[in-house]
């Protein structure tokens, strides 16, 4: 049986493992965390949002980034400290501005394809993830934002999504809890929300039932192609066949495992590991924040919205996770591999909630920050690498959950064509 290694047990790694296991591959997943979905897939905005498929590759995004550079509570914050990785990424981002429309339409098509798989897999595997199919309502407080949304709607429609303009009165009908003055909105009834962490953990359990092996608490230090297959060099506390002394003098115990193929789903770490395989994957970690508000009393439960909202101007999204949880997420921060939770970045999310939903008790908010792995084009890297048996499914940015099932199926089909499951080269084994 053909052996495939997957690096990363976030939503893209787990959906890829599921797609490959269904096709008869022997799949091994490596992840540095103790459980699946403990990093970027832990507490995001919760939206399965085809309607949020517009890419950021516009001149207006660049101008906003410059304008807000020294405003600590800005929706988009760029650390001005020079960094070659950040500068090279931004240069490529600017180079993708001419492809804004084409990439937006392609993202819509991917998201629509993913939607069918995600829902079907959840039903088949009986995954409870606080799914709400009440749609997503984009809200606009000024005419300029609404007019831009109207232009975006043409691209979404070309990609195959039906999204309708709604008046302020219709917005109140859709979500009675919403307060504030708005010029209008756009409503996508076919979009949904849920808990990405619950979904990923549930699908990981389904993968295990299909025979997928998960190696948690496992750091992948390096990957290499030895001419016959891919060797994954990893370490785990208290085990290993090989010791190496690092430059800083510390000793790391390492194991090596050989596989017929490998799929890189390692988020921001994909860039470093891809370089070991001779590939350039220019992913940058863009930090996003969320707060989860426990709805501990009847007043808060009644005051929090059930319909998912997206405030395009504030770059904030919401999802209702069952009766007693309300999540608000947003902002984008270009600050390298930094997971610090800053109070000045969390405060605007709390203030937004107090302004639009004043009767929701925000005393016990739980803040979180995660790093979105973004490609400069805003499209994920999905396909084969430069060496036989090496594949990529990474760089999904702010739409990881929304796109994951489609890209998992795409890469699984590519692997099936290049490296059939029936071929038998080697069985996974440790080499020392």
C-alpha positions in Angstrom: 0.0 0.0 0.0 1.4 3.4 -0.9 2.5 5.4 2.1 1.8 9.2 2.3 3.0 11.5 5.0 1.1 14.7 5.8 2.7 17.4 7.8 0.1 19.4 9.7 -3.1 18.3 11.5 -5.0 21.5 11.0 -8.1 21.6 8.8 -6.2 21.3 5.5 -4.1 18.4 6.8 -7.0 16.5 8.2 -9.3 17.0 5.2 -6.3 15.8 3.0 -5.8 12.8 5.2 -9.5 11.9 4.9 -9.6 12.3 1.1 -6.5 10.1 0.8 -7.7 7.5 3.2 -10.9 7.1 1.3 -8.8 6.3 -1.8 -6.9 3.5 -0.1 -3.6 5.2 0.9 -1.6 4.4 4.1 -1.6 7.9 5.6 0.5 9.2 8.5 0.0 12.7 9.9 2.6 14.6 11.9 1.8 17.5 14.1 3.6 19.4 16.8 0.6 19.8 19.0 -1.0 17.3 21.3 -4.3 17.2 19.4 -5.6 18.1 15.9 -6.6 21.7 15.2 -4.8 23.5 18.0 -3.3 26.4 16.0 -5.0 28.4 13.2 -7.9 25.9 13.2 -8.7 26.4 16.9 -10.8 29.5 17.3 -11.3 31.3 14.0 -14.4 33.2 13.0 -16.3 30.1 12.3 -17.7 31.1 8.9 -18.1 28.8 5.9 -18.2 31.9 3.8 -18.2 31.7 0.0 -19.4 35.3 0.2 -16.1 36.3 1.7 -14.1 35.1 -1.2 -12.9 38.5 -2.4 -9.1 38.5 -2.4 -7.2 41.4 -0.7 -5.0 42.1 -3.7 -6.1 45.6 -4.4 -4.4 49.0 -4.3 -6.8 50.1 -1.6 -5.5 47.4 0.7 -2.0 48.7 0.2 -3.0 52.3 0.9 -5.0 51.3 4.0 -1.9 49.4 5.3 0.2 52.5 4.9 -2.5 54.8 6.4 -3.0 52.6 9.5 0.6 51.6 10.1 0.9 53.5 13.3 -2.7 53.1 14.6 -2.5 50.2 17.1 -6.2 49.4 16.9 -6.4 49.4 13.1 -8.2 46.6 11.3 -5.1 46.1 9.2 -1.7 46.6 11.0 1.7 46.3 9.5 4.8 46.3 11.6 7.1 48.9 9.9 10.3 47.0 11.0 12.1 45.9 7.8 12.1 42.2 7.2 13.1 40.5 4.0 10.4 37.8 4.1 7.7 40.4 4.7 9.0 42.7 2.0 9.3 39.9 -0.6 5.8 38.8 0.2 4.4 42.3 -0.1 6.2 42.8 -3.4 4.5 39.7 -4.8 1.2 40.8 -3.3 1.4 44.0 -5.3 2.3 42.0 -8.3 -0.9 40.1 -8.0 -3.1 43.2 -8.0 -3.8 42.8 -11.8 -5.2 39.3 -11.1 -7.6 40.5 -8.3 -10.8 39.8 -10.3 -9.6 36.4 -11.7 -8.4 35.2 -8.4 -11.6 36.3 -6.6 -13.7 34.3 -9.1 -11.5 31.3 -8.8 -11.8 31.5 -5.0 -15.6 31.5 -5.3 -15.5 28.4 -7.4 -13.2 26.6 -5.0 -15.4 27.5 -2.0 -18.6 26.3 -3.7 -17.0 23.0 -4.5 -15.7 22.7 -0.9 -19.1 23.4 0.6 -20.7 20.2 -0.8 -17.9 18.0 0.5 -17.7 19.6 4.0 -21.4 19.1 4.7 -21.5 15.6 3.2 -18.5 14.5 5.3 -20.0 15.9 8.5 -23.3 14.0 7.8 -21.5 10.8 6.8 -19.3 10.8 9.9 -21.9 12.2 12.3 -19.8 15.2 13.3 -21.5 17.7 15.7 -19.9 21.1 15.2 -22.6 23.6 16.1 -23.6 24.0 12.5 -25.9 27.0 11.7 -27.3 27.3 8.2 -28.9 30.7 8.6 -26.7 32.4 6.1 -24.2 35.3 6.3 -25.2 39.0 6.3 -22.7 41.6 5.2 -23.4 44.9 6.8 -22.5 48.4 5.6 -22.7 51.7 7.6 -21.8 54.0 4.6 -22.7 54.2 1.0 -19.0 53.8 -0.2 -18.8 50.4 1.4 -22.1 49.3 0.0 -21.1 50.5 -3.5 -17.9 48.5 -3.3 -19.9 45.4 -2.2 -22.1 45.9 -5.3 -19.0 45.8 -7.5 -17.7 42.7 -5.7 -21.1 41.0 -6.1 -20.6 40.9 -9.9 -17.4 38.8 -9.3 -19.2 36.5 -6.8 -22.0 36.0 -9.3 -19.6 35.2 -12.1 -18.1 32.6 -9.8 -21.5 31.0 -9.3 -22.6 32.5 -5.9 -26.1 34.0 -5.4 -26.0 36.9 -3.0 -28.8 39.4 -2.6 -28.8 43.1 -1.7 -31.0 43.9 1.3 -32.4 47.1 2.7 -31.9 48.2 6.4 -35.5 47.0 7.1 -34.8 43.6 5.5 -31.6 43.4 7.6 -33.6 43.7 10.8 -35.9 41.0 9.6 -33.0 38.7 8.9 -31.3 39.4 12.3 -33.6 41.2 14.8 -30.8 41.4 17.4 -28.7 43.7 15.2 -28.6 47.4 16.3 -27.1 50.4 14.6 -27.6 52.5 11.5 -26.9 50.9 8.2 -27.3 51.9 4.6 -27.9 48.3 3.5 -26.3 44.9 3.3 -25.8 41.8 1.2 -27.2 38.4 2.3 -26.0 35.0 1.3 -28.6 32.4 2.6 -26.4 29.4 1.4 -23.5 30.3 3.7 -23.1 28.7 7.1 -21.1 28.8 10.4 -19.8 26.3 12.9 -17.0 25.4 15.2 -13.9 24.6 13.1 -12.1 23.0 16.1 -15.0 20.6 16.7 -15.3 19.8 12.9 -11.6 19.1 12.5 -11.4 16.9 15.7 -14.5 15.0 14.5 -13.0 14.4 11.0 -9.7 13.4 12.6 -11.5 10.7 14.5 -13.1 9.6 11.3 -9.6 9.4 9.7 -8.4 7.2 12.6 -11.4 4.8 11.9 -10.1 4.6 8.3 -6.7 3.7 9.5 -4.9 7.0 9.4 -2.0 7.2 11.9 -1.6 10.5 13.8 1.8 11.4 15.4 1.0 14.2 17.8 3.6 16.0 20.0 5.9 15.5 17.0 8.2 18.2 15.7 9.2 17.9 12.0 12.7 19.3 11.8 13.4 18.5 8.2 12.2 16.6 5.1 14.3 15.4 2.2 14.0 13.3 -1.0 16.4 10.4 -1.1 15.7 9.4 -4.7 13.3 6.6 -3.7 10.9 8.4 -1.5 10.5 11.2 1.1 12.2 11.0 4.5 10.6 12.9 7.4 13.0 13.8 10.2 11.1 14.3 13.4 11.5 14.2 17.2 9.4 13.5 20.2 10.3 13.8 23.8 11.8 10.6 25.2 12.2 8.7 22.0 14.4 8.6 18.8 17.2 6.7 17.2 19.5 9.6 16.4 20.9 12.6 18.3 22.2 15.8 16.8 23.8 18.8 18.4 22.3 22.1 17.3 24.1 25.3 16.7 23.0 26.6 20.1 24.5 23.6 21.9 21.2 21.8 22.6 20.7 18.1 21.8 17.7 17.0 19.9 16.7 13.4 19.5 15.5 12.6 16.0 13.6 9.8 14.2 13.4 9.4 10.5 10.6 7.8 8.6 10.4 7.1 4.9 7.2 7.4 2.8 6.4 7.1 -0.8 5.0 10.6 -0.9 4.4 13.7 1.2 1.7 16.4 1.3 2.8 19.7 2.9 -0.1 21.1 5.0 2.1 22.8 7.6 0.7 26.3 7.5 3.4 29.0 8.0 6.0 26.2 8.5 5.5 25.1 4.9 7.9 27.8 3.7 10.8 26.5 5.7 10.2 22.8 5.0 9.5 23.4 1.3 12.9 24.9 0.9 14.5 21.6 2.0 12.8 20.0 -0.9 13.9 22.6 -3.4 10.6 24.5 -3.6 9.7 28.1 -2.9 6.4 28.5 -1.1 6.2 32.2 0.0 3.7 31.9 2.8 3.5 34.8 5.4 1.8 34.4 8.8 -0.9 37.0 9.1 -2.2 37.2 12.6 -5.9 37.4 13.3 -7.7 37.7 16.6 -11.0 36.4 18.0 -13.0 36.6 21.2 -15.4 34.0 22.4 -18.1 35.3 24.6 -19.8 32.9 27.1 -23.6 33.7 27.0 -24.2 32.9 30.6 -27.6 34.5 31.1 -30.9 34.6 29.3 -30.5 38.3 28.4 -27.2 37.7 26.7 -28.5 34.7 24.9 -31.5 36.7 23.6 -29.3 39.7 22.6 -26.6 37.8 20.6 -27.3 37.2 16.9 -27.9 33.8 15.4 -27.3 34.9 11.8 -23.6 35.3 11.0 -22.5 38.9 10.3 -19.6 40.3 8.4 -18.7 44.0 8.8 -16.5 44.7 5.8 -15.4 48.1 7.0 -14.2 46.9 10.5 -13.1 43.6 9.0 -15.0 41.7 11.7 -17.0 38.5 11.5 -19.3 36.7 13.9 -20.7 33.2 14.5 -23.1 31.8 17.0 -21.8 28.5 18.4 -24.8 27.0 20.0 -27.0 28.6 22.7 -24.2 29.7 25.0 -21.2 30.9 22.9 -20.8 33.9 20.6 -17.6 34.4 18.6 -16.3 37.6 17.1 -13.1 37.6 15.0 -11.2 39.9 12.8 -8.2 42.2 12.1 -5.1 41.4 10.2 -1.6 41.9 11.6 1.7 41.6 9.7 4.1 41.0 12.5 6.0 37.8 11.7 5.7 34.6 13.7 4.1 36.3 16.7 1.2 34.8 18.6 1.1 37.4 21.4 -2.4 38.4 22.4 -2.4 42.2 22.6 -5.1 44.0 24.6 -5.2 46.9 22.1 -6.0 44.5 19.3 -8.7 42.6 21.3 -10.4 45.8 22.6 -11.9 46.8 19.2 -13.7 43.4 19.0 -15.2 43.9 22.4 -16.1 47.5 21.6 -17.8 46.4 18.4 -19.9 43.9 20.3 -20.9 46.5 22.9 -21.9 49.0 20.1 -24.0 46.6 18.0 -25.2 44.2 20.8 -25.2 46.3 24.0 -27.1 43.7 26.1 -24.5 41.0 25.6 -22.5 40.6 28.8 -18.8 40.9 27.8 -17.3 40.4 31.3 -15.8 37.0 30.6 -14.6 37.2 27.0 -11.9 34.6 26.0 -9.3 36.1 23.6 -7.3 34.1 21.1 -4.8 34.9 18.3 -3.8 32.7 15.3 -1.6 32.9 12.3 -3.2 32.7 8.9 -0.8 31.2 6.3 -1.2 33.4 3.3 0.2 33.3 -0.2 0.7 36.6 -2.0 -1.9 35.7 -4.6 -4.5 34.9 -1.8 -4.9 31.5 -3.5 -3.6 28.4 -1.8 -0.6 26.4 -3.2 -2.2 23.2 -4.4 -0.2 20.8 -6.6 3.0 18.9 -7.1 6.4 20.0 -6.0 9.6 19.8 -8.0 10.5 16.3 -6.8 8.5 13.1 -7.4 6.1 12.3 -4.7 6.1 15.8 -3.1 2.8 17.7 -3.0 1.5 20.9 -1.5 -1.9 21.9 0.0 -1.2 25.0 2.0 -1.5 28.7 2.2 -5.3 29.1 2.5 -5.1 32.3 4.4 -8.4 33.5 5.9 -10.5 30.9 4.1 -8.9 27.7 5.3 -12.0 26.0 6.4 -14.1 27.4 3.5 -11.7 26.0 0.9 -10.2 23.0 2.6 -12.4 20.2 1.3 -12.1 21.3 -2.3 -8.3 21.5 -2.2 -8.1 18.2 -0.3 -10.0 16.5 -3.1 -7.9 18.3 -5.8 -4.6 17.2 -4.3 -5.9 13.6 -3.6 -6.8 13.3 -7.3 -3.4 14.6 -8.3 -1.7 12.1 -6.0 -3.9 9.3 -7.4 -2.8 10.1 -10.9 0.9 10.5 -10.1 1.3 7.9 -7.3 -1.5 5.3 -7.4 -2.6 3.8 -4.1 -2.2 0.3 -5.4 1.6 0.6 -6.1 3.7 -1.0 -3.4 7.2 0.5 -2.9 7.8 0.6 0.8 6.0 0.2 4.0 6.5 3.0 6.5 9.4 2.2 8.8 12.0 3.9 10.9 15.5 4.1 9.6 18.5 4.8 11.7 
